[in-house]
């Protein structure tokens, strides 16, 4: 017996959510090609048309990227980040302006909302970040640096703010790598320990000010981007 339009819509929505979860949970990483349509249909227990509709919807929302003759790839970790990637594109300076607006207030909020576990995470990431720099592993440094900035935002314990900044972090990933390579001759990377100290001391104004200063410096260095 064929499915009604309502049943079909419900099945597509269910597959969309399953695929969305696979991206969120890291089963499919950004830039990775997802399983083929027949493979997805078999693993999810649905028809290929259902999978096709779900992929089309997720591509429209910016989560997936369908490349003719190559397959379907993960573009972003959420619809929010996908939309931000489309809006920002290669306009690094515009992304930095938005990042500044969000991260400065995130640091301020983190100073009042952070937990001891948050502080432990921030300090662990900074230590690992410095180790990566010391051994010249710039790719690992860039990944850890991005994780640190997101951890500051997460310490604010505001899910909407975290999602927005996560979207921007994907836009900024390449720029972080470029920046750290430009600074590779420096003995030490940019110092973020003062930000963590301010958050630890629950000094919201200082945490916000230090974050603003750092992002203003990035803006000044990318004046033509």
C-alpha positions as CSV (number, residue, x, y, z in Angstrom):
1,X,0.0,0.0,0.0
2,X,1.6,3.3,-1.0
3,X,2.4,5.9,1.6
4,X,0.1,9.0,2.0
5,X,1.6,12.4,1.4
6,X,1.5,13.0,5.2
7,X,3.3,9.7,5.9
8,X,5.9,10.4,3.3
9,X,6.6,13.9,4.6
10,X,7.0,12.4,8.1
11,X,9.4,9.8,6.8
12,X,11.5,12.4,5.0
13,X,11.6,14.6,8.2
14,X,12.7,11.5,10.2
15,X,15.6,10.9,7.7
16,X,16.6,14.5,7.7
17,X,16.9,14.4,11.5
18,X,18.9,11.2,11.4
19,X,21.3,12.7,8.9
20,X,21.5,15.9,10.8
21,X,22.5,13.9,13.9
22,X,25.2,12.1,12.0
23,X,26.8,15.5,11.2
24,X,26.3,17.0,14.7
25,X,27.8,13.9,16.4
26,X,30.9,13.9,14.1
27,X,30.0,10.7,12.3
28,X,30.3,12.7,9.1
29,X,33.0,15.4,9.3
30,X,33.1,18.7,7.5
31,X,34.4,18.2,4.0
32,X,33.8,14.5,4.1
33,X,31.7,12.7,1.5
34,X,28.6,11.0,3.0
35,X,27.5,7.5,2.0
36,X,25.9,7.1,-1.4
37,X,22.1,7.2,-1.9
38,X,21.7,3.4,-2.1
39,X,23.9,3.0,1.0
40,X,21.9,5.5,2.9
41,X,18.6,3.9,1.8
42,X,19.8,0.5,3.0
43,X,21.2,1.7,6.3
44,X,18.2,3.9,7.2
45,X,15.6,1.4,5.9
46,X,13.9,3.7,3.6
47,X,13.4,4.2,-0.2
48,X,15.9,6.1,-2.4
49,X,13.4,8.7,-3.2
50,X,13.0,9.5,0.6
51,X,16.8,9.8,0.9
52,X,16.9,12.0,-2.2
53,X,14.4,14.4,-0.8
54,X,16.2,14.6,2.6
55,X,19.5,15.3,0.9
56,X,17.9,18.0,-1.3
57,X,16.4,19.6,1.8
58,X,19.7,19.5,3.7
59,X,21.6,20.9,0.7
60,X,19.1,23.8,0.5
61,X,19.6,24.6,4.2
62,X,23.4,24.6,3.7
63,X,24.3,21.5,5.7
64,X,25.3,19.4,2.7
65,X,26.9,20.2,-0.7
66,X,25.8,18.1,-3.7
67,X,28.6,18.0,-6.3
68,X,27.6,16.6,-9.7
69,X,29.6,13.4,-10.5
70,X,31.4,13.5,-7.2
71,X,28.9,12.8,-4.5
72,X,27.4,14.7,-1.5
73,X,29.7,16.4,1.0
74,X,29.3,17.9,4.5
75,X,29.4,21.7,4.2
76,X,28.6,22.7,7.8
77,X,27.7,21.3,11.2
78,X,24.3,22.9,11.4
79,X,21.9,24.9,9.3
80,X,22.9,28.1,11.2
81,X,26.6,27.6,10.3
82,X,25.6,26.7,6.7
83,X,23.7,30.0,6.4
84,X,26.6,32.0,7.9
85,X,29.0,30.3,5.5
86,X,26.8,31.4,2.6
87,X,26.4,34.9,3.9
88,X,30.1,35.5,4.8
89,X,31.7,33.6,1.9
90,X,35.2,34.8,1.5
91,X,34.5,38.2,3.2
92,X,36.9,37.6,6.1
93,X,36.6,41.2,7.5
94,X,32.8,41.0,7.7
95,X,33.0,37.7,9.5
96,X,35.5,39.2,11.9
97,X,33.2,42.1,12.7
98,X,30.4,39.6,13.5
99,X,32.8,37.4,15.5
100,X,33.8,40.5,17.5
101,X,30.3,41.3,18.4
102,X,29.5,37.8,19.6
103,X,32.8,36.8,21.2
104,X,33.3,40.0,23.3
105,X,29.9,39.5,24.9
106,X,30.5,35.7,25.2
107,X,33.6,36.4,27.2
108,X,31.8,38.8,29.4
109,X,29.0,36.3,30.1
110,X,31.5,33.5,30.6
111,X,33.1,35.4,33.4
112,X,29.8,35.3,35.3
113,X,28.5,31.9,34.2
114,X,31.6,29.7,34.0
115,X,32.1,26.5,36.0
116,X,35.2,25.0,37.4
117,X,35.0,22.4,34.6
118,X,34.9,25.2,32.1
119,X,38.1,26.7,33.5
120,X,39.8,23.3,33.4
121,X,38.8,22.9,29.8
122,X,40.1,26.4,28.8
123,X,43.5,25.8,30.6
124,X,43.9,22.4,29.1
125,X,43.3,23.7,25.6
126,X,45.7,26.6,26.1
127,X,48.4,24.2,27.3
128,X,47.9,21.9,24.3
129,X,47.8,25.0,22.0
130,X,51.2,26.2,23.2
131,X,52.6,22.7,22.9
132,X,51.5,22.5,19.2
133,X,53.1,25.9,18.6
134,X,56.4,24.9,20.3
135,X,56.7,21.8,18.1
136,X,55.8,23.7,14.9
137,X,52.6,21.8,14.3
138,X,50.6,24.7,12.9
139,X,47.6,22.6,11.7
140,X,47.1,21.2,15.2
141,X,47.6,24.7,16.7
142,X,44.9,26.2,14.4
143,X,42.5,23.4,15.4
144,X,43.2,23.9,19.1
145,X,43.0,27.6,18.9
146,X,39.6,27.4,17.3
147,X,38.5,24.9,20.0
148,X,39.7,27.3,22.7
149,X,37.6,30.2,21.3
150,X,34.6,28.0,21.2
151,X,35.2,26.8,24.7
152,X,35.1,30.4,25.9
153,X,31.8,30.8,24.2
154,X,30.5,27.5,25.6
155,X,31.5,28.7,29.1
156,X,28.8,31.4,28.7
157,X,26.2,28.6,28.8
158,X,24.0,30.1,26.1
159,X,23.1,27.6,23.5
160,X,22.1,30.1,20.8
161,X,25.3,32.1,21.2
162,X,27.3,28.8,21.0
163,X,25.6,27.8,17.8
164,X,26.1,31.2,16.2
165,X,29.8,31.3,17.1
166,X,30.3,27.7,16.0
167,X,29.0,28.7,12.6
168,X,31.4,31.5,12.4
169,X,34.3,29.3,13.6
170,X,33.8,27.2,10.5
171,X,34.0,30.3,8.3
172,X,37.1,31.4,10.2
173,X,38.9,28.0,10.3
174,X,41.0,28.7,7.2
175,X,41.8,32.3,8.3
176,X,43.1,31.0,11.7
177,X,45.5,28.6,9.8
178,X,46.6,31.5,7.6
179,X,47.2,33.8,10.5
180,X,49.2,31.4,12.5
181,X,51.4,30.6,9.5
182,X,52.1,34.3,9.1
183,X,53.1,34.4,12.7
184,X,55.2,31.2,12.6
185,X,58.4,33.2,13.1
186,X,57.2,34.4,16.5
187,X,58.5,32.6,19.6
188,X,55.1,32.5,21.3
189,X,51.5,32.7,19.9
190,X,49.0,35.4,20.9
191,X,48.6,35.2,24.7
192,X,45.1,34.2,25.8
193,X,45.9,33.4,29.4
194,X,44.9,36.8,30.6
195,X,41.4,36.2,29.2
196,X,41.2,32.9,31.1
197,X,42.5,34.6,34.2
198,X,39.8,37.3,33.9
199,X,37.1,34.7,33.4
200,X,38.5,32.8,36.4
201,X,38.3,35.9,38.5
202,X,34.8,36.6,37.3
203,X,36.0,40.0,36.0
204,X,33.5,40.4,33.2
205,X,34.6,43.8,32.0
206,X,38.3,42.7,31.8
207,X,37.4,39.5,30.0
208,X,35.4,41.5,27.4
209,X,38.0,44.1,27.0
210,X,40.9,41.7,26.4
211,X,38.8,39.7,23.9
212,X,37.9,43.0,22.1
213,X,41.6,44.0,22.0
214,X,42.6,40.7,20.4
215,X,39.8,40.8,17.7
216,X,40.5,44.5,17.0
217,X,44.1,43.5,16.3
218,X,42.9,40.8,13.9
219,X,40.7,43.3,12.1
220,X,43.6,45.8,11.8
221,X,45.7,43.0,10.3
222,X,43.0,42.1,7.8
223,X,42.0,45.6,6.8
224,X,41.8,44.8,3.1
225,X,40.0,41.4,3.4
